[in-house]
Amino acid sequence: MSATDLIQWSDEFSVNIQEVDEQHKVLVSLLNDLHRAIREHHGKATSREILDRLAEYTRTHFLLEESLMRLTHYPGLEIHKQQHQDLMHQVEALQHKLNTENAAISFELLHFLRNWLIQHINDSDKRFGVHFEKVGLATYAHWSKDVERTMKKKKWWWKFW
């Protein structure tokens, strides 16, 4: 992190679901990479490549959130899912415009994405985090790290070929 980053990650953004928080950190990092590429004039191709990675990672992240919401019977799933779809439609329209009109990514776009992410985390995602804790599944929020540790200890048969 540097003082010139677009977003400084803070624990205030935490929704208390480890995997979701880790993915939010990646999204923040990608936005900061995009900001840096534009600020340092790395060129349109570099900025577009980072935007494409950001869009793809965002899709993956949204799938995780929506899966957890379905699993926990979150009553706000449809509204939350619509927010995700609306953002992805905007990003896809932007990608299309960049590809067809040879336009550049602007600081205004970056600030829109920054504000959307911060507002979405602090409002919609935190509401889900509270629900997640209430339904008693918060203990599963750390499952991925436990699975990862177990996997590292095992000797898998395909490694011996």
C-alpha positions as CSV (number, residue, x, y, z in Angstrom):
1,M,0.0,0.0,0.0
2,S,1.1,3.5,-0.7
3,A,-0.2,6.9,0.2
4,T,-1.2,7.4,-3.5
5,D,-3.5,4.3,-3.6
6,L,-7.1,4.8,-4.6
7,I,-8.3,2.7,-1.6
8,Q,-6.5,1.9,1.6
9,W,-7.8,-1.4,3.0
10,S,-9.1,-1.0,6.6
11,D,-10.5,-3.6,9.0
12,E,-13.5,-1.3,9.0
13,F,-14.4,-2.9,5.7
14,S,-14.5,-6.4,7.2
15,V,-17.7,-8.3,6.9
16,N,-16.4,-11.0,9.3
17,I,-16.4,-13.7,6.7
18,Q,-12.7,-14.5,6.1
19,E,-13.0,-15.7,2.5
20,V,-15.2,-12.7,1.5
21,D,-12.8,-10.3,3.2
22,E,-9.8,-11.8,1.5
23,Q,-11.5,-11.5,-1.9
24,H,-12.4,-7.9,-1.1
25,K,-8.7,-7.2,-0.4
26,V,-7.9,-8.6,-3.9
27,L,-10.6,-6.3,-5.5
28,V,-9.1,-3.3,-3.6
29,S,-5.6,-4.3,-4.8
30,L,-6.8,-4.6,-8.5
31,L,-8.4,-1.2,-8.3
32,N,-5.2,0.2,-6.9
33,D,-3.2,-1.5,-9.7
34,L,-5.6,0.1,-12.3
35,H,-5.2,3.5,-10.6
36,R,-1.5,3.2,-10.6
37,A,-1.4,2.1,-14.3
38,I,-3.4,5.2,-15.3
39,R,-1.6,7.6,-13.0
40,E,1.8,6.4,-14.3
41,H,0.7,6.4,-17.9
42,H,1.3,2.6,-18.5
43,G,-0.9,2.7,-21.6
44,K,-4.3,1.7,-22.7
45,A,-3.4,-1.9,-23.2
46,T,-2.1,-2.3,-19.6
47,S,-5.1,-0.6,-18.2
48,R,-7.5,-2.7,-20.2
49,E,-5.8,-5.9,-19.1
50,I,-6.1,-4.9,-15.4
51,L,-9.7,-3.9,-15.9
52,D,-10.4,-7.3,-17.5
53,R,-8.7,-9.1,-14.6
54,L,-10.8,-7.0,-12.2
55,A,-14.0,-7.8,-14.0
56,E,-13.2,-11.6,-14.1
57,Y,-12.3,-11.6,-10.4
58,T,-15.4,-9.6,-9.5
59,R,-17.6,-12.3,-11.3
60,T,-15.9,-15.0,-9.2
61,H,-16.3,-13.0,-6.0
62,F,-20.0,-12.4,-6.7
63,L,-20.5,-16.1,-7.3
64,L,-19.0,-16.9,-3.8
65,E,-21.1,-14.3,-2.1
66,E,-24.3,-15.4,-3.8
67,S,-23.5,-19.1,-3.0
68,L,-23.1,-18.3,0.7
69,M,-26.4,-16.3,0.6
70,R,-28.2,-19.3,-1.0
71,L,-26.7,-21.6,1.5
72,T,-27.8,-19.5,4.5
73,H,-31.2,-18.6,3.0
74,Y,-30.4,-14.9,3.1
75,P,-33.6,-13.0,2.6
76,G,-31.8,-10.2,0.7
77,L,-30.3,-12.5,-1.9
78,E,-32.3,-11.3,-4.9
79,I,-31.7,-7.6,-4.2
80,H,-28.0,-8.3,-3.6
81,K,-27.7,-10.4,-6.7
82,Q,-29.4,-7.6,-8.7
83,Q,-26.8,-5.1,-7.5
84,H,-24.1,-7.5,-8.7
85,Q,-25.7,-7.9,-12.1
86,D,-26.2,-4.1,-12.5
87,L,-22.5,-3.5,-11.8
88,M,-21.4,-6.3,-14.2
89,H,-23.6,-4.9,-16.9
90,Q,-22.0,-1.4,-16.5
91,V,-18.5,-3.0,-16.5
92,E,-19.3,-5.0,-19.6
93,A,-20.6,-1.9,-21.4
94,L,-17.4,-0.1,-20.5
95,Q,-15.3,-2.9,-21.8
96,H,-17.3,-2.9,-25.0
97,K,-16.8,0.9,-25.3
98,L,-13.1,0.6,-24.7
99,N,-12.7,-2.2,-27.3
100,T,-14.8,-0.5,-30.0
101,E,-14.0,3.2,-29.6
102,N,-10.4,2.9,-28.4
103,A,-11.3,5.0,-25.4
104,A,-9.2,5.4,-22.3
105,I,-10.1,4.5,-18.8
106,S,-10.7,7.7,-16.9
107,F,-10.2,8.7,-13.3
108,E,-13.9,9.3,-13.1
109,L,-14.5,5.6,-13.8
110,L,-12.0,4.6,-11.2
111,H,-13.7,6.8,-8.6
112,F,-17.1,5.3,-9.6
113,L,-15.7,1.8,-9.1
114,R,-14.1,2.8,-5.8
115,N,-17.2,4.4,-4.5
116,W,-19.4,1.5,-5.6
117,L,-17.1,-1.0,-3.9
118,I,-16.9,0.9,-0.6
119,Q,-20.6,1.6,-0.5
120,H,-21.5,-2.0,-1.4
121,I,-19.2,-3.5,1.2
122,N,-20.2,-1.1,4.0
123,D,-23.9,-1.5,3.3
124,S,-25.0,-4.7,1.5
125,D,-22.1,-7.0,2.3
126,K,-22.1,-6.0,6.0
127,R,-25.8,-6.7,6.2
128,F,-25.1,-10.2,4.9
129,G,-22.1,-10.6,7.3
130,V,-24.5,-10.0,10.2
131,H,-27.0,-12.6,8.8
132,F,-24.1,-15.1,8.3
133,E,-23.1,-14.8,11.9
134,K,-26.7,-15.0,13.1
135,V,-27.4,-18.3,11.4
136,G,-24.4,-19.8,13.0
137,L,-22.3,-20.5,10.0
138,A,-19.5,-18.0,10.9
139,T,-17.5,-21.0,12.1
140,Y,-17.3,-22.2,8.5
141,A,-15.8,-18.9,7.4
142,H,-12.3,-20.2,8.0
143,W,-12.8,-23.6,6.3
144,S,-10.7,-22.7,3.3
145,K,-7.6,-22.1,5.4
146,D,-8.1,-25.4,7.3
147,V,-8.6,-27.3,4.0
148,E,-5.5,-25.6,2.6
149,R,-3.3,-26.6,5.6
150,T,-4.6,-30.2,5.3
151,M,-3.9,-30.3,1.6
152,K,-0.3,-29.2,2.1
153,K,0.3,-32.0,4.5
154,K,-1.0,-34.8,2.2
155,K,1.1,-36.5,-0.4
156,W,-1.1,-36.7,-3.5
157,W,-0.7,-39.7,-5.8
158,W,-0.3,-37.6,-9.0
159,K,2.8,-35.9,-7.6
160,F,4.6,-39.2,-7.9
161,W,4.2,-39.7,-11.6
